[in-house]
Amino acid sequence: MAKKSISKVSRTMLATTMALSVLATPITWKDVVSAKETIKFSDVSEKHWAYTVIHELANEGLVSGVGGNKFAPEQKLTRAQFISIIARALDLPEATKKTPFTDVPAWAANDIAAAYEAGLVKGTTPTKLEPTKTLTREEMIAMLVRAYEYGMDVKLEAGETPDFADMDKVSSWAKEVVAVGVQNGLINGKAGNLLAPQDITNRAEGAAVIYNLLDSSLISAQLLGLNDFHGQINTYKKVGDKMAGGAEYLAAYLKKHEAENPENTLLVHAGDAVGASSPASALLQDEPTIEIFNKLGFDVGTLGNHEFDEGVEEMKRLIFGGKHEATGDFAGAKFDYVAANVVDEFTKKPILDPYVVKEVEGVPVGFIGVVTTETPSIVIPSGVKGVKFTDETEAINKYAAELKELGVEAIVVLAHKPAISNTDGTGASGELIDMIEKMDDEVDIVYAGHNHKYTNAVVDRKLVVQSYSSGTAFSDVDLLINWKTGDIVKKSAEIVNTVHEGITPDAEIKAMVDAAYNKVKDRLDAVIGKTTAGISKEMNEHGESAMGNLIADSMTAQTGTQLAFMNSGGVRDSVDAGDITWGELFNVQPFGNDLVTMELTGQQVYDLLNQQWSTGAAKILQVSGLTVKYSSKTGTDGKVTGQVKEVKLADGKELDKGATYTVTVNNFMATGGDGFTVLKAGKKPTVNITDLDALINYVKKTGTVDAKIEGRVTKVAE
């Protein structure tokens, strides 16, 4: 890719006495640096610090001598001369009014007026410019930074204070522009780690800063990012009162936004691209989702907890390709996957590359991936067999250091960790936000995920984004990267909802979705039962949901146990009023977990219910065969604690802590998932059919189901 030049800069300057001059023809920096040297000034030796700068510019007509084959590198520049150079370099439009200055020389009046109107020049007093006054280095830097910002059409923010030994000599008004000038490579120090801000500028220094202005273009780049897509290739959801989502609509939006900067756009995702997927993807081992991502041209992604649903080998098959007994050969992902904190249990080495470096117009951008260390507690044990999850922040910092050693200054973290913020950027919180200040300062952008929330906030000078889930939104992150230093100097984001209104779905992706759906259509469209009012998965203020009640009841109906408990995170969808299809029930319970029956004492049931807060979050169980009352509160650290107050059986009798009860849970919970470790001690564990099959059987037998919230779970005051 070609380096992007400064916008609005024509590189046109006219000759001025005792100043730099340029040709009347626009010229790019590529032309300058490749120029064949033919001019050599007799008063600029090869040992002169600006020898290369002066001669490269002179050989392209960007600077001229003073006569007699001399350049006069030490000759001083005046304010008017440098203003004129800058005005003509930027090809400023002609001013519409005069300046307030009364001491402007006629030869520079138009250039000074144009520069003043553009906001590039300030007087020494309201009416005095002092055009013949020689230019200090800090004054030159100020003009240069304003010109740079004008040319780029951007306002730059100062970063860290430069470490020159004489920064205390910089005038208070110039401190910010000096910092911007240094961090963008527009100005260098003098010998002995000095900036010399009050020194008078000479012609050699003027040549050097013009050189730097040409050499320090900003590159406009764009990151389009997803999180928690969950294989929802053909499902739509309401966002407000408008329908959103679906791979064909997501594709239309991504292509539209990519067209705004086609050369410099990268597509990324922050995990859970697959898992808990729609059946059109899940029944085909989520291969359709990866194929769609391939077609869209994704560049890099990381792992979420759901990538481990069917184990490490199946996760790797989707990434690298391989054969599956149900679907045959699969080519795998055509984009990179990175995971810095998932290591082999025996070798202790990452199971995937911890990072990857992409280039934007020759500038390296590093991407580090991490997944929540909570994964082993929310995935069945077989899913994470053979791997360990290390501290996310430590992994990020370890590999950020490696990237910096490689000269990578722009670093993006794809983190499958929760975050949330208000839409105005305030109120950022969550596990990822707690990590931010401990991350290496070189990290610029952090993608969040896992909790399916909106995030668009700047925390510790890092931009943090998350765009809901299921393809109903994506993040559009715009960057300006300093081409010379490799630093990201400006970043901003927009969370874009993929509402259907006002956009045409992408035909190519729609054809891929339809092809996948048609392979499993007959199975998905089979009508299992009916519901007159619809059944919602949304929990009320107590933590109870109508769909949770239906699932829990289907568990006891299938197994004949007295009690059943269902983890709320496994209740994935609602069903609308009318016919209930096999595909709809699959969306409700897409994991295919086996039901497990066991015996628990009444005391163990109490212990189980008190473990609803063992992870610091309220993971309220959906229940059948009993009612529960509890109290809970949220601490100043954001963690939730609670306590069960009362447990009664369906007949209204108190649960006997000394008695033994038969219980049904899914195999995820039975192995301690979501922190329900007491279940690992259950007696006589027996595996039954899958949770989905049990739900299908229950709906078929009932015919018309109208599950409701019944007060099975009630939150009470302390």
TIDREN-68234 format. One record per residue (C-alpha): residue in one letter; x, y, z. Coordinates in steps of 0.05 Angstrom, whole numbers, plus 32768, in hexadecimal, padded with zeros to 4 digits. Example, Ala and Ser with C-alpha at 12.3 -4.5 7.8 and 13.67 -1.06 7.14 Angstrom:
# residues 2
a80F67FA6809C;s81117FEB808F;
***
This chain:
# residues 718
m800080008000;a801880467FF2;k80248076802C;k7FEC80A78033;s800380EF802B;i7FEC812A8053;s7FA6813D803C;k7F9D81838021;v7FE9818C8019;s7FFC819D7FD1;r804681A47FE1;t804681E67FBB;m807082207FD2;l808A825D7FAD;a80D082777FB6;t80D982A97FED;t811782D17FFE;m814382AF8032;a811082778039;l810282318021;s80E2822A7FDD;v80BF81F27FB7;l80AB81E27F70;a806681F47F58;t805781AA7F4A;p8039817E7F81;i806981497F99;t8062810D7FC7;w809280F77FFC;k80A080B77FD5;d80BB80E37F9D;v80E681097FCE;v810980CF7FF0;s811780AD7FAE;a813580EB7F8E;k817980E47F6C;e81A981147F8C;t81C781477F5C;i81CE81857F87;k8204818D7FBD;f820A81CE7FE3;s825281E27FF1;d824181FA8037;v821D81BA804D;s824F81848058;e823F813A805E;k824C813F80A9;h8215817480B1;w81DA815980D9;a81A9817080A3;y81D3815B8066;t81A38125804E;v8164814E805D;i817C818C8039;h819681687FFB;e815A813A7FF3;l812B81757FF6;a815781A07FC9;n815C816B7F94;e8110816C7F8E;g810D81B87F8F;l80ED81BA7FD4;v812481E77FEF;s815382177FCB;g819682357FD9;v81A8827E7FE4;g81D782837FA8;g821E82707F9A;n820F82267FA5;k820382357FEE;f81C88223801A;a81DA824D8058;p81C182188089;e81CD824480C6;q81A9828280AB;k816D829480D7;l8124829180C2;t80F182C680D1;r80A982BC80E5;a808D82D680A4;q80BA82AA807A;f80A5826A809E;i805B827E809E;s805F82888053;i808082448049;i804A82218072;a801182468050;r80298233800B;a803B81EC801F;l7FF381E18035;d7FD882057FF8;l7FAA822C8026;p7F6D824D8007;e7F6F82987FFD;a7F5A82BD803B;t7F1682DE803C;k7F2B8316806A;k7F69833B8081;t7F8F832A80C0;p7F8C835980FD;f7FD8836280F7;t7FF283A780E3;d803A839380D5;v8033835F809D;p806283688062;a8041836B801E;w806883308001;a804C83018036;a800783218042;n7FDE82ED801C;d800182B1803B;i7FFE82CE8081;a7FB382DE8079;a7FA582988060;a7FCD82788099;y7FAB82A480CD;e7F65829480B3;a7F76824A80B6;g7F8A825180FF;l7FD3824380F3;v7FF082868109;k7FEB82B08147;g800782F58152;t8035830C818A;t7FFE833E819C;p7FB783478182;t7FD18375814B;k801A83638142;l80388327811D;e8081833D8120;p8090831E80DC;t80DA832D80DD;k80E4830E8121;t810E82D0811D;l80EB828F812D;t80F98268816D;r80F6821D8169;e80B882198193;e8095824C8167;m80A98223812A;i808E81E4814A;a804C8206815A;m8043821C8112;l805881D880F9;v802781B28126;r7FED81E08112;a7FFF81D480C9;y8002818980D4;e7FBE818880F6;y7FA081B380C0;g7FBD81878089;m7FA2814980AC;d7F60816980BE;v7F6881508105;k7F75816B814B;l7FAD8143816B;e7FB4813981B6;a7FF6813D81D9;g801180FC81F6;e804880F6822A;t807581318237;p80B5812A820D;d80F281178236;f8120814E821E;a814B816A8257;d813581B1824A;m80E981A98246;d80E481DB827E;k80FC820F824D;v80BE82058221;s808C823E8229;s804B822A824A;w8023823B820C;a804F820D81E2;k805281CE820E;e801981A981ED;v802D81B881A5;v807581A581B3;a805D816281CF;v803281578191;g806C816B8163;v809D813B8184;q806E80FF8188;n805C8106813E;g80A4810B8128;l809F8153810F;i80D8816C8139;n8118814F8155;g81448165818F;k81898181818C;a81C9816281A8;g81CB814F81F1;n8182813D81F7;l816D818681EF;l813181A281CB;a814C81EA81CE;p8106820981C8;q811E825181CD;d8155824A8199;i814C82708158;t813A8244811C;n8169824280E1;r8162822C8099;a817B81E680A6;e814881DB80DC;g811281F780AE;a812581C4807A;a8123818D80AE;v80DD819C80C6;i80C281A0807E;y80E4815C8073;n80C2814180B2;l807F815F809E;l80838138805C;d809E80FA807F;s806C80F880B8;s802980EC8096;l7FF080CF80BE;i7FCE809180A4;s7F84808A80AB;a7F72804280BF;q7F32801F80D4;l7F217FE280FE;l7EDD7FC280F6;g7ED17F938130;l7EA07F60814B;n7E997F3B818C;d7E6C7F0181A0;f7E4F7EF3815B;h7E3C7EAD8173;g7E307E92812E;q7DF07EBA8126;i7DF27EB880DB;n7DA77EB880D0;t7D887ED4810F;y7D6C7F1A8118;k7D617F408159;k7D3D7F80816B;v7D697FBC817B;g7D387FEE8198;d7CFD7FE88169;k7D267FD4812C;m7D3E7F908114;a7D897F868111;g7DBC7F4F8106;g7DC37F1780D4;a7E037F0980AE;e7DEA7F27806D;y7DDA7F6A808F;l7E197F6A80B8;a7E407F5E8077;a7E1D7F988054;y7E317FC7808D;l7E797FAE8091;k7E837FB58046;k7E647FFB8048;h7E938012807F;e7ECF7FEF8061;a7EC380158020;e7ED180568046;n7F1A8040804D;p7F2480018024;e7F6F80028024;n7F778009806F;t7F3F7FE18090;l7F487FA480BB;l7F0F7F7780D3;v7F177F588118;h7EEE7F31814B;a7EF57F288196;g7EDF7EE081A0;d7EA07EB681A4;a7E997EBA8159;v7E7C7E75815E;g7E587E4D8195;a7E107E5581AD;s7E057E5E8163;s7DC67E5D8138;p7DB87E16811F;a7DC87E2980D7;s7E0F7E3180EF;a7E127E03812C;l7DF77DC58109;l7E2E7DCD80D6;q7E647DD3810C;d7E657E1F8104;e7E8A7E1980C3;p7E587E4980A1;t7E6C7E8080D1;i7EB67E7980C4;e7EA97E768079;i7E817EB7807D;f7EB97ED880A5;n7EEA7EC08070;k7EC07EDE8038;l7EBB7F20805D;g7F077F238062;f7F117F2280AD;d7F5A7F2D80C0;v7F617F168108;g7F377EFA8141;t7F407EDE8187;l7F207EA681AF;g7EE47EAC81DC;n7ECC7E79820E;h7E9B7E5C81DB;e7ED27E4981AB;f7EE17E1381DE;d7E9A7DF681E1;e7EAE7DB781BA;g7EF67DB481D1;v7F3A7DCD81BB;e7F417D9F817F;e7EFF7DB48160;m7F117DFD816D;k7F537DF38149;r7F2F7DCE8110;l7F037E0B8103;i7F417E378103;f7F737E0D80DD;g7F467DDF80B7;g7F397D9480BA;k7F067D5D80B4;h7EC87D5380DE;e7E9D7D1580DB;a7E5D7D3D80D2;t7E747D71809F;g7EB27D54807D;d7EEF7D7D806A;f7EF37DC6807D;a7F287DF88068;g7F277E2180A8;a7F2D7E6C80B4;k7F537E978082;f7F617ECA80B8;d7F8F7EC980F5;y7F7A7EB4813A;v7FA37ECC8175;a7FA07EB781BF;a7FD77ECD81EF;n7FBC7EAF822F;v7FA77E68821B;v7FE27E398222;d7FEE7DEF821A;e7FE97DCC825E;f802B7DA88254;t80577DD68228;k803D7E168248;k80407E368203;p80057E5A81E2;i7FD97E2C81B9;l7FD17E638185;d7FFE7E9D8172;p7FF87ED081AB;y7FF97F0A817A;v7FFC7F1C8131;v80177F5A810E;k7FEF7F7880D4;e80087FB280A9;v7FE27FF18097;e800780168060;g80477FF78078;v803B800980C1;p80377FCC80F0;v7FFB7FC3811D;g7FFD7F8C8151;f7FC17F638168;i7FC37F3C81AA;g7F8A7F0D81BD;v7F737EF78202;v7F367ED1821C;t7F187ED38261;t7F387EA78295;e7EF27E9782AB;t7EEC7E67826F;p7EFA7E268295;s7EC07E3582C4;i7E8E7E43828C;v7EA27E0B825C;i7E9B7DC18268;p7EDE7DA2827F;s7EE87D7C823D;g7EE57DBF8219;v7F257DD98239;k7F4A7D978242;g7F947D9F8238;v7F987DEB823D;k7FA27E1F8273;f7F8B7E678276;t7FBE7E9A828F;d7FB37EE082AA;e7F997F0C8272;t7FBF7F4C8284;e80017F29828F;a7FFA7F08824A;i7FE97F4A8229;n80257F6D8248;k80547F358238;y80447F3681EE;a803D7F8181EA;a80867F848200;e80987F5481C8;l80727F7E8196;k80977FBC81AD;e80D97F9881A4;l80C37F8B815C;g80B77FD68153;v806B7FD28157;e804E80108178;a800480078166;i7FE67FCE818F;v7F9F7FB48190;v7F867F8281C3;l7F4C7F5381B2;a7F337F4081F7;h7EF97F128205;k7EED7F358247;p7EAF7F5C825F;a7EA87FA7825E;i7E707FDA825A;s7E6880258255;n7E34805A824B;t7E28806F8203;d7E4B80B18211;g7E8A808C8228;t7E8180978272;g7E77806282A7;a7EA7802E828A;s7EAA7FF082B6;g7EB47FA582B5;e7EED7F7382BC;l7F107F8D827E;i7F0D7FD58296;d7F2D7FBF82D8;m7F677FA382AF;i7F737FE08283;e7FA1800882B0;k7FCE7FCC82BA;m7FD77FC3826F;d80157FDA824B;d800E80248238;e801D801381F0;v7FD97FF081EA;d7FAC801F81C3;i7F6A7FFA81B5;v7F487FC481DD;y7F0D7F9C81C3;a7EE07F7F81F9;g7EAE7F4681F7;h7E8A7F10821E;n7E547F398240;h7E327F518200;k7E307F9A8215;y7E3D7FDF81F6;t7E827FFB8204;n7EA2803881E4;a7ECF805B8216;v7F1680748220;v7F368058825E;d7F7F80668270;r7F8780828229;k7F718040820C;l7F33803C81E0;v7F05800381F7;v7ECC7FEB81CB;q7E977FB481CB;s7E5B7FAF819D;y7E247F8581BD;s7E207F3F819D;s7E047F128166;g7E177F42812E;t7DE47F768143;a7E1C7FA98145;f7E667FB28137;s7E9C7FE4814B;d7EB980148118;v7EFB802D8135;d7F1E8065810E;l7F68806F8118;l7F9E80A08104;i7FE380818104;n802380A780FF;w8046808980C3;k808B809A80DC;t808680858126;g8051804F811F;d8028806C8158;i7FDD80728159;v7FD380BD8164;k7F8780BF8162;k7F51808C816C;s7F05808E8170;a7ECD805C8169;e7E8480568155;i7E58801A8168;v7E2D800E812B;n7DEB7FE88130;t7DDD7FBA80F4;v7D937FCE80EE;h7D727FB580B0;e7D4F7FF6809F;g7D72801E806A;i7DA57FEB8051;t7DA27FB3801E;p7DBA7F6F8037;d7DF97F548016;a7DE47F227FE1;e7E247EF97FE2;i7E217EED802D;k7DD67EE1802A;a7DE27EA97FF8;m7E147E898027;v7DE37E8E8061;d7DAB7E708037;a7DD87E378020;a7DE97E258068;y7DA07E2A807F;n7D887DFE8045;k7DB57DC6805B;v7D907DC1809E;k7D4E7DE1808B;d7D217DA48092;r7D387D9680D8;l7D347DDF80EE;d7CEE7DED80D4;a7CCD7DB180F5;v7C947DCA8122;i7C9B7DAE8169;g7C627DD3818D;k7C407E168197;t7C3F7E5081C7;t7C077E8481C9;a7C2D7EBD81E9;g7C777EAF81DC;i7CAA7E9B8210;s7CE17ECC8223;k7D267EBD823C;e7D2A7F02825E;m7D317EFE82A9;n7D087F2A82D8;e7D267F528311;h7D2A7F13833B;g7D4F7EEA8307;e7D167EBE82EF;s7D037EB482A6;a7CC97E918284;m7CF87E6B8256;g7D237E568291;n7CE57E3A82B3;l7CD37E138273;i7D187DF5826D;a7D1C7DE282B6;d7CD77DC182B2;s7CED7D9B8274;m7D287D80829B;t7CFE7D6382D4;a7CCB7D4982A3;q7D007D24827C;t7D257D0682B8;g7CEF7D0082ED;t7D197D228322;q7CFC7D4D8359;l7D257D8B8349;a7D497DAB830E;f7D797DE58307;m7D8C7E0982C7;n7DC47E3C82C0;s7DA77E7D82A6;g7DE27E888276;g7DCC7E498250;v7D887E67823F;r7D9A7E8681FD;d7D5A7E9C81DA;s7D0F7EA981DD;v7CD87E8F81B0;d7CA17EB98191;a7C577EAA8194;g7C3E7E758163;d7C5F7E36814A;i7C9E7E1F816E;t7CD07E00813F;w7D0B7DD2814C;g7D397E0A8136;e7D1C7E3A8169;l7D277E0881A1;f7D6D7DFD818A;n7D7A7E48818F;v7D607E4481D7;q7D907E0B81EA;p7DC77E0781B6;f7DFE7DE581DF;g7DE57D9E81DD;n7DF67D938227;d7DE37D508245;l7DB37D4E8280;v7DD17D3082BF;t7DA87D1582F9;m7DC47D0E833F;e7DB27D0D8388;l7DBF7D4983B5;t7DAF7D5583FE;g7D847D908410;q7DC27DB1842D;q7DE67DA883EA;v7DAA7DC883C7;y7DB27E0483F5;d7DFD7E0583E7;l7DEF7E02839C;l7DC07E3D839F;n7DF17E6583C9;q7E267E598393;q7DFC7E868364;w7E2B7EBE837B;s7E6C7E978380;t7E8B7EB98344;g7E7A7F00835B;a7E407F05832B;a7DF77EF28334;k7DED7EB2830C;i7DA57EA48321;l7D8F7E5D8312;q7D4E7E4B82EF;v7D2B7E178319;s7CF57DE28317;g7CD57DBF8353;l7CE37DF58386;t7CE07E3F8395;v7D197E6A83AF;k7D1F7EAB83D4;y7D627ECF83DA;s7D827F1183E9;s7DBE7F3083C5;k7DE67F7083C0;t7E1C7F8F8395;g7E5C7FA683B8;t7E867FE383A9;d7EB47FB68381;g7E7B7FA38353;k7E777F5B836C;v7E347F3E837F;t7E297F1583BE;g7DE97EF283D4;q7DC97EC08402;v7D8F7E9083FC;k7D597EA0842F;e7D247E6B8421;v7D1B7E2D83F7;k7CD87E0A83F0;l7CC37DCE83C7;a7C8B7DD38393;d7C597DBC83C8;g7C6B7DF683F5;k7C937DCE8428;e7CD77DE58440;l7D127DC28420;d7D2F7D928453;k7D7A7D9C8458;g7D827D558472;a7D597D32843C;t7D727D1983F8;y7D547D3383B7;t7D5A7D1E836F;v7D747D578342;t7D7F7D6482F8;v7DB37D9482DC;n7DD97D98829B;n7E1F7D7B8294;f7E3E7DC18293;m7E237DCF82D8;a7E307D8882F0;t7E7A7D9282E5;g7E7C7DD2830D;g7E6D7E0482D7;d7E5B7E4C82EA;g7E787E3E832F;f7E457E0A8344;t7E7A7DDB835F;v7E4C7DBA8393;l7E2E7D91835A;k7E6F7D6C8351;a7E607D4A8393;g7E1B7D31837E;k7E0C7CE78388;k7DF97CB58352;p7E057CE38316;t7DE37CC782D7;v7DE57CE48291;n7DA37CEC826C;i7D917D098227;t7DA67D4F8210;d7D847D8D822C;l7D6B7D9E81E6;d7D4B7D5A81DC;a7D2A7D5F8220;l7D0D7DA3820F;i7CF47D8A81CB;n7CD47D4D81EC;y7CB17D7A8220;v7C957DAB81EC;k7C7E7D7281BF;k7C5A7D4F81F8;t7C3A7D8F8213;g7C257DA981CE;t7C187DF181E1;v7C487E0E8214;d7C3F7E518236;a7C747E54826B;k7C727E928298;i7C977EB282D1;e7C777E94830F;g7C9E7EAF834A;r7CCC7E72834F;v7D067EA1835F;t7CFD7EDE838B;k7D2F7F1283A2;v7D1E7F2D83E7;a7D3A7F648413;e7D767F568440;
***
